[in-house]
């Protein structure tokens, strides 16, 4: 299975240009006619936007003197498809006198 994701490099590009606070970006956006709240600017810088207005995207490229490819990097993730019961075939029969029981799941913390 093929999944397309992306990496958002706004924070890194801001740091290269000496902008280390989200409040540095709001007035520069306003100069280009983009009026968004402080919380929206914060989410734009600290997170990865799922939807983005193209005017905001173009303004960010202009502010940071960056190309769209520097700000937004598509990433393709290829995952192996899980096998189904039909593909793996049926389980062999249990030996006489043995009862099959499900194995207990072990829950481990997420490492991300």
C-alpha positions, 0 to 999 in steps of 0.5 A: 500500500502506498501512502502520501504524507508531507513534511512541513518545514516552516519552523526550520525556515523561520529559524534560518532567517532569525525568527524564533517566535511565532509572533515574528510572523504575524506582522509580516503576514499582515503586510501581505494582506493575511490577517489571521489570529495569533493562535492560528499563526502558532498552529501554523508554525508549531504543527503540520497544517492539514489544509492551507489557503494558497494565499497564506502559502504564497505569503509564507514563501515570499516572507521566507524567500523560499520555494514551495518545495523548501516549505513543503516536502511530499513523502511517500510511505510504502507499507506491506499489505497484511496477509488475510486468512485466505492467503495464509491458509487455515490453521492446522488442527489442534492436537487432541486434548489441547484447547486453543486460546488466544494469546494475551496482548502486550501493550507497549508505549508508543515511541514517537 
